[in-house]
């Protein structure tokens, strides 16, 4: 029995926006140290895309967010400092807040120069506003003459 993956011949704008995530999941979701990358939630509203990155244990200053043409890259480099006091030794260490890098190809319908970001309670939130022409228009009544 062969498993066939369904592929929509007419992908939605949302699917095209994030298709690089699905195709390269195995390669792109592990860092060089074999730790998993932070999980990401992506929501679409009528006015914007909202991206949430689960990144507990970081500081605001640890993040680097860049937009190069239509490629949005979120990265962080966290130095792990193993401070061992005299008379103490680490027998097990599972905290591994390390560097990561995630990239997303943005559609042409967003306003890249108006992207905002905030970090609160371990969640990095980005708001990517849509251009006015991409927002839904209200229904217009046309009178017959």
N, CA and C of each residue as an Amber inpcrd file, in Angstrom:
protein
   435
   0.8430000  -1.1800000   0.0000000   0.0000000   0.0000000   0.0000000
   0.8840000   1.2380000   0.0000000   0.6070000   2.1510000  -0.8830000
   1.3890000   3.3610000  -0.9960000   0.5980000   4.5320000  -0.4310000
   1.2680000   5.3190000   0.3660000   0.6390000   6.5060000   0.9240000
   0.8900000   7.6680000  -0.0200000  -0.1460000   8.3580000  -0.4000000
  -0.0140000   9.4830000  -1.3110000  -0.3990000  10.7450000  -0.5620000
   0.4600000  11.7240000  -0.5870000   0.1810000  12.9950000   0.0580000
  -0.6910000  13.8310000  -0.8560000  -1.7820000  14.3600000  -0.2960000
  -2.6670000  15.2260000  -1.0620000  -1.9810000  16.5580000  -1.2970000
  -1.9900000  17.0070000  -2.5080000  -1.4110000  18.3000000  -2.8350000
  -2.4480000  19.1080000  -3.5910000  -2.7900000  20.2310000  -3.0230000
  -3.7940000  21.0920000  -3.6100000  -3.2220000  21.7390000  -4.8730000
  -3.8660000  21.5510000  -6.0340000  -3.3330000  22.1550000  -7.2640000
  -3.4560000  23.6760000  -7.2650000  -4.3400000  24.2050000  -6.4410000
  -4.5030000  25.6520000  -6.3250000  -4.2660000  26.0680000  -4.8770000
  -3.0050000  26.1560000  -4.4470000  -2.7340000  26.4620000  -3.0470000
  -3.2430000  27.8580000  -2.6740000  -3.6960000  27.9590000  -1.4420000
  -4.1600000  29.2510000  -0.9650000  -2.9680000  30.1570000  -0.7270000
  -3.2490000  31.4380000  -0.5440000  -2.1850000  32.3900000  -0.2560000
  -1.4630000  31.9760000   1.0290000  -2.2250000  31.4910000   1.9990000
  -1.6490000  31.0550000   3.2680000  -0.6830000  29.8950000   3.0490000
  -1.0730000  28.9050000   2.2270000  -0.2010000  27.7690000   1.9540000
   1.0660000  28.2010000   1.2140000   0.9310000  29.1120000   0.2640000
   2.1120000  29.6010000  -0.4590000   3.0240000  30.4020000   0.4590000
   2.4200000  31.1280000   1.4050000   3.1760000  31.9690000   2.3380000
   4.1060000  31.1220000   3.1970000   3.6490000  29.9460000   3.5870000
   4.4200000  29.1370000   4.5240000   4.8580000  27.7960000   3.9560000
   4.8300000  27.6220000   2.6520000   5.1290000  26.3180000   2.0930000
   6.5650000  25.8880000   2.3420000   7.4810000  26.8080000   2.5130000
   8.8560000  26.4140000   2.7660000   8.9880000  25.7160000   4.1130000
   8.0840000  25.9520000   5.0240000   8.1060000  25.2880000   6.3180000
   7.7590000  23.8130000   6.1770000   6.7990000  23.4770000   5.3230000
   6.3610000  22.0970000   5.1930000   7.3590000  21.2470000   4.4300000
   7.9140000  21.7900000   3.3910000   8.8250000  21.0290000   2.5440000
  10.1220000  20.6990000   3.2610000  10.6680000  21.6370000   4.0130000
  11.9850000  21.4600000   4.6200000  11.9200000  21.2730000   6.1300000
  10.8420000  20.6970000   6.6380000  10.6700000  20.6110000   8.0910000
  11.8250000  19.8890000   8.7670000  12.1990000  18.7460000   8.2680000
  13.2610000  17.9660000   8.9040000  14.5940000  18.6880000   8.9030000
  14.8970000  19.3470000   7.8300000  16.1650000  20.0440000   7.7210000
  16.1690000  21.3530000   8.4930000  15.0200000  22.0520000   8.5090000
  14.9820000  23.3910000   9.0750000  14.5700000  23.4680000  10.5390000
  14.1220000  22.3730000  11.1320000  13.6340000  22.4480000  12.4960000
  14.5810000  21.8920000  13.5420000  15.8090000  21.6360000  13.1550000
  16.8160000  21.2290000  14.1150000  18.0280000  22.1340000  13.9500000
  18.5980000  22.5400000  15.0830000  19.7700000  23.4010000  15.0220000
  21.0150000  22.5490000  14.8090000  22.1450000  23.1860000  14.7060000
  23.3980000  22.4700000  14.4990000  23.7400000  21.6050000  15.7030000
  23.1670000  21.9110000  16.8590000  23.4430000  21.1390000  18.0680000
  22.4090000  20.0570000  18.3010000  21.5790000  19.7550000  17.2680000
  20.5440000  18.7340000  17.3200000  19.4630000  19.0110000  18.3610000
  19.2690000  20.2650000  18.6990000  18.1340000  20.6260000  19.5390000
  17.0510000  21.1500000  18.6170000  15.7990000  20.9560000  18.9880000
  14.7240000  21.4100000  18.1200000  14.6280000  22.9260000  18.1590000
  14.1290000  23.4680000  17.0820000  13.9400000  24.9110000  16.9940000
  12.6500000  25.2900000  17.6970000  12.5120000  26.5580000  18.0810000
  11.2930000  26.9790000  18.7580000  10.0610000  26.7580000  17.8830000
   8.9730000  26.3780000  18.5270000   7.7140000  26.2010000  17.8180000
   7.1610000  27.5530000  17.4040000   6.4100000  27.5500000  16.3030000
   5.8700000  28.7940000  15.7520000   4.3650000  28.6350000  15.5200000
   3.5920000  29.6370000  15.9260000   2.1690000  29.7260000  15.5910000
   2.0180000  30.8690000  14.6040000   1.1960000  30.6650000  13.5740000
   0.9650000  31.7140000  12.5820000  -0.5350000  31.8750000  12.4050000
  -0.9900000  33.0980000  12.5770000  -2.4080000  33.4130000  12.4190000
  -2.5610000  34.4680000  11.3450000  -3.6830000  34.4180000  10.6400000
  -3.9840000  35.4400000   9.6440000  -5.2750000  36.1260000  10.0390000
  -5.2390000  37.4510000  10.0830000  -6.4330000  38.2470000  10.2990000
  -6.6970000  39.0160000   9.0140000  -7.7510000  39.8150000   8.9960000
  -8.0330000  40.6000000   7.7930000  -6.9780000  41.6650000   7.5570000
  -6.3030000  42.1020000   8.6300000  -5.3390000  43.1900000   8.5120000
  -3.8690000  42.7630000   8.5170000  -3.5790000  41.5500000   9.0240000
  -2.1760000  41.1940000   9.2150000  -1.9920000  39.6950000   9.3860000
  -0.7130000  39.2900000   9.3410000  -0.2980000  37.9640000   9.7620000
   0.3370000  38.1510000  11.1330000   0.0800000  37.2200000  12.0410000
   0.6730000  37.2730000  13.3730000   1.4960000  36.0140000  13.5790000
   2.7650000  36.2040000  13.9080000   3.6830000  35.0910000  14.1070000
   4.0980000  35.0860000  15.5720000   3.9520000  33.9280000  16.2250000
   4.3740000  33.7710000  17.6120000   5.4450000  32.6900000  17.6650000
   6.5590000  33.0080000  18.3120000   7.6750000  32.0730000  18.4440000
   7.8410000  31.7550000  19.9240000   7.7470000  30.4780000  20.2910000
   7.9300000  30.0720000  21.6870000   9.4240000  30.0400000  21.9770000
   9.8850000  30.9950000  22.7680000  11.3180000  31.1010000  23.0590000
  11.5450000  31.4910000  24.5230000  11.1790000  30.6100000  25.4610000
  11.3850000  30.9430000  26.8760000  12.8620000  30.9500000  27.2320000
  13.2080000  31.7490000  28.2070000  14.5910000  31.7940000  28.6730000
  15.4750000  32.7620000  27.9290000  14.9330000  33.4950000  26.9820000
  15.7040000  34.4710000  26.2250000  15.4160000  35.8730000  26.7520000
  16.2350000  36.8130000  26.3610000  16.0150000  38.2360000  26.6250000
  15.7010000  38.9170000  25.3020000  15.0700000  40.0880000  25.3710000
  14.7590000  40.8410000  24.1500000  16.0020000  41.0690000  23.3100000
  17.1050000  41.3290000  23.9750000  18.3420000  41.6440000  23.2630000
  18.9650000  40.4270000  22.5770000  18.4860000  39.2210000  22.8700000
  19.0290000  38.0110000  22.2480000  18.5240000  37.8050000  20.8200000
  17.4350000  38.4810000  20.4320000  16.8100000  38.2400000  19.1310000
  17.3460000  39.1780000  18.0560000  17.4120000  38.6420000  16.8460000
  17.7640000  39.4230000  15.6680000  16.7050000  39.1130000  14.6070000
  15.9850000  40.1420000  14.1640000  14.9320000  39.9620000  13.1670000
  15.3050000  40.8020000  11.9560000  15.4220000  40.1470000  10.8040000
  15.8320000  40.8370000   9.5800000  14.8470000  40.5680000   8.4660000
  14.6560000  41.5630000   7.6130000  13.8590000  41.3940000   6.4040000
  14.7510000  41.7490000   5.2300000  15.0200000  40.7520000   4.3820000
  15.8490000  40.9440000   3.1990000  14.9670000  40.6300000   2.0000000
  14.5570000  41.6780000   1.2760000  13.5560000  41.5660000   0.2160000
  12.2960000  40.9720000   0.8200000  11.9270000  39.7570000   0.4800000
  10.7190000  39.1780000   1.0550000  11.0340000  38.0030000   1.9850000
  12.2760000  37.8860000   2.4420000  12.6790000  36.8120000   3.3450000
  12.8230000  37.3540000   4.7660000  11.9260000  36.9170000   5.6360000
  11.9560000  37.3120000   7.0420000  12.7350000  36.2550000   7.8130000
  13.7790000  36.6790000   8.5290000  14.6010000  35.7520000   9.2990000
  14.5780000  36.1580000  10.7580000  14.2200000  35.1960000  11.6100000
  14.2100000  35.3960000  13.0570000  15.3140000  34.5160000  13.6110000
  16.2410000  35.1190000  14.3230000  17.3390000  34.3300000  14.8660000
  17.6750000  34.8070000  16.2730000  18.4160000  33.9680000  16.9580000
  18.8610000  34.3150000  18.2980000  20.1650000  33.6030000  18.5760000
  21.0220000  34.2670000  19.2900000  22.2610000  33.6380000  19.7120000
  22.3640000  33.8330000  21.2150000  22.2570000  32.7360000  21.9210000
  22.2760000  32.7740000  23.3760000  23.5140000  32.0400000  23.8450000
  24.3140000  32.7220000  24.6140000  25.4990000  32.1000000  25.1820000
  25.0870000  31.3640000  26.4560000  25.4150000  30.0820000  26.5310000
  25.1230000  29.3050000  27.7180000  26.3160000  29.4220000  28.6520000
  26.0730000  30.0210000  29.7970000  27.1520000  30.2140000  30.7630000
  26.9700000  29.2150000  31.8910000  27.9190000  28.3210000  32.0230000
  27.8810000  27.3110000  33.0800000  28.7050000  27.7990000  34.2530000
  28.0840000  28.6030000  35.0740000  28.7860000  29.1390000  36.2310000
  28.7110000  28.1160000  37.3540000  29.8450000  27.5800000  37.7070000
  29.9160000  26.5820000  38.7730000  30.6270000  27.2200000  39.9470000
  29.9270000  27.2530000  41.0730000  30.5090000  27.8400000  42.2800000
  31.4430000  26.8300000  42.9310000  32.3170000  27.3430000  43.7740000
  33.2750000  26.4840000  44.4510000  32.5340000  25.4760000  45.3310000
  32.9570000  24.2140000  45.2720000  32.3300000  23.1650000  46.0550000
  31.0780000  22.6020000  45.4020000  30.8390000  22.9800000  44.1390000
  29.6240000  22.5800000  43.4340000  30.0260000  21.9280000  42.1110000
  29.2720000  20.9650000  41.6730000  29.5050000  20.4040000  40.3530000
  28.1530000  20.0870000  39.7320000  28.0990000  20.1900000  38.4040000
  26.8620000  19.9250000  37.6790000  26.8250000  18.4260000  37.3750000
  25.7880000  17.7570000  37.8660000  25.6610000  16.3300000  37.6030000
  24.7170000  16.0530000  36.4410000  23.8560000  17.0130000  36.1520000
  22.9470000  16.8920000  35.0060000  22.5490000  18.2960000  34.5710000
  22.6180000  18.5500000  33.2770000  22.2140000  19.8530000  32.7680000
  21.3560000  19.6520000  31.5310000  20.0780000  20.0290000  31.6420000
  19.1530000  19.8790000  30.5340000  18.7250000  21.2010000  29.9390000
  19.0030000  22.3030000  30.6100000  18.6840000  23.6090000  30.0370000
  19.5960000  23.8110000  28.8490000  19.0150000  24.0910000  27.7020000
  19.8550000  24.2720000  26.5090000  19.2970000  25.3810000  25.6340000
  19.1810000  26.5660000  26.1740000  18.7370000  27.7070000  25.3770000
  19.9050000  28.1110000  24.5030000  19.7890000  27.8090000  23.2290000
  20.8980000  28.0460000  22.3340000  20.4500000  28.8820000  21.1490000
  21.3250000  29.0010000  20.1940000  21.0000000  29.8090000  19.0270000
  20.0600000  29.0580000  18.0980000  19.2750000  29.8180000  17.3500000
  18.3990000  29.2440000  16.3420000  18.2070000  30.2620000  15.2410000
  17.6620000  29.7830000  14.1310000  17.3870000  30.6460000  12.9820000
  16.2050000  30.0660000  12.2290000  15.1560000  30.8700000  12.0380000
  13.9800000  30.4580000  11.2590000  13.7580000  31.5100000  10.1820000
  13.4230000  31.0650000   8.9800000  13.1820000  31.9890000   7.8730000
  11.8270000  31.7100000   7.2470000  11.1600000  32.7860000   6.8210000
   9.8470000  32.7090000   6.1940000   9.8520000  33.5980000   4.9540000
   9.3200000  33.0850000   3.8620000   9.1700000  33.8840000   2.6520000
   7.8300000  34.5960000   2.7340000   7.8700000  35.9180000   2.7310000
   6.6500000  36.7040000   2.8530000   6.0190000  36.9470000   1.4830000
   4.7070000  36.9680000   1.4350000   4.0470000  37.2680000   0.1640000
   4.1460000  38.7560000  -0.1440000   3.8580000  39.1180000  -1.3570000
   3.9560000  40.5200000  -1.7750000   2.8540000  41.3890000  -1.1970000
   1.8740000  40.7910000  -0.5390000   0.7370000  41.5580000  -0.0150000
   1.0040000  42.1740000   1.3600000   2.2150000  42.0040000   1.9050000
   2.5060000  42.5540000   3.2310000   3.3410000  43.8250000   3.1360000
   3.2580000  44.6240000   4.1870000   4.0570000  45.8490000   4.2750000
   5.2520000  45.5790000   5.1760000   6.3550000  45.2010000   4.5660000
   7.5520000  44.8210000   5.2980000   8.1180000  45.9070000   6.1840000
   7.9600000  47.1570000   5.7840000   8.5190000  48.2570000   6.5760000
   7.6850000  48.5720000   7.8200000   6.5620000  47.8950000   8.0030000
   5.7110000  48.1570000   9.1680000   5.6120000  46.9540000  10.1130000
   6.5350000  46.0110000   9.9800000   6.5370000  44.8420000  10.8660000
   6.9390000  45.2830000  12.2710000   6.2050000  44.7930000  13.2660000
   6.5340000  45.0970000  14.6640000   6.7700000  43.7930000  15.4140000
   7.5380000  43.8820000  16.5040000   7.8380000  42.6940000  17.3060000
   7.8680000  43.0760000  18.7820000   7.4290000  42.1080000  19.6140000
   7.5390000  42.2820000  21.0640000   7.8200000  40.9190000  21.6800000
   8.4580000  40.9350000  22.8420000   8.7860000  39.7010000  23.5550000
   8.2060000  39.7950000  24.9480000   7.3370000  38.8300000  25.2680000
   6.6480000  38.8850000  26.5540000   6.3250000  37.4600000  27.0100000
   6.6420000  37.1430000  28.2440000   6.3330000  35.8360000  28.8380000
   6.8420000  34.6570000  28.0000000   8.0330000  34.7820000  27.4410000
   8.6350000  33.6900000  26.6840000   8.1400000  33.5340000  25.2510000
   7.3080000  34.4750000  24.7860000   6.7700000  34.4250000  23.4250000
   7.2280000  35.6610000  22.6540000   7.8880000  35.4390000  21.5250000
   8.2420000  36.5240000  20.6080000   7.0900000  36.6520000  19.6230000
   6.4380000  37.8120000  19.5840000   5.2800000  38.0380000  18.7110000
   5.6200000  39.0620000  17.6490000   5.3610000  38.7140000  16.3930000
   5.5570000  39.6330000  15.2770000   4.2130000  39.8870000  14.6180000
   3.9660000  41.1250000  14.2580000   2.7840000  41.4950000  13.4970000
   3.2530000  41.9800000  12.1370000   2.7480000  41.3210000  11.0970000
   3.1400000  41.6430000   9.7230000   1.9000000  42.1720000   9.0170000
   1.7550000  43.5070000   8.9240000   0.5350000  44.0720000   8.3340000
   0.4300000  43.8280000   6.8320000  -0.8140000  43.7130000   6.3790000
  -1.0850000  43.5580000   4.9530000  -1.2270000  44.9290000   4.3140000
  -0.9440000  44.9960000   3.0270000  -1.1760000  46.2230000   2.2660000
  -2.6770000  46.4490000   2.1620000  -3.0690000  47.7040000   2.0010000
  -4.4960000  48.0380000   1.9250000  -5.1950000  47.3010000   0.7910000
  -4.5220000  47.1510000  -0.3450000  -5.1670000  46.4920000  -1.4780000
  -5.3800000  44.9910000  -1.2360000  -4.7020000  44.4150000  -0.2400000
  -4.8740000  42.9970000   0.0680000  -5.9920000  42.7500000   1.0750000
  -6.4440000  43.7980000   1.7290000  -7.5070000  43.6570000   2.7250000
  -8.8540000  43.5070000   2.0260000  -9.7540000  42.7500000   2.6180000
 -11.0650000  42.5710000   1.9880000 -11.8190000  43.8900000   1.8790000
 -12.4700000  44.0630000   0.7640000 -13.2550000  45.2870000   0.5340000
 -14.7010000  45.0390000   0.9610000 -15.3610000  46.0790000   1.4730000
 -16.7640000  45.9070000   1.8400000 -17.6170000  45.7110000   0.5870000
 -18.7540000  45.0840000   0.7960000 -19.6610000  44.8380000  -0.3200000
 -20.1680000  46.1840000  -0.8380000 -20.1270000  46.3300000  -2.1520000
 -20.5610000  47.5890000  -2.7730000 -21.8330000  47.3250000  -3.5660000
 -22.8330000  48.1010000  -3.2930000 -24.1010000  47.9950000  -4.0300000
 -24.0160000  48.8330000  -5.3020000 -24.4110000  48.2610000  -6.3920000
 -24.3940000  48.9670000  -7.6770000 -25.8510000  49.1000000  -8.1270000
 -26.2530000  50.3210000  -8.3290000 -27.6350000  50.5950000  -8.7540000
 -27.7690000  50.4250000 -10.2510000 -28.8810000  49.8750000 -10.6360000
 -29.1820000  49.7120000 -12.0510000 -29.8820000  50.9710000 -12.5280000
 -29.4290000  51.5480000 -13.6250000 -30.0110000  52.7770000 -14.1460000
 -31.0280000  52.4860000 -15.2170000
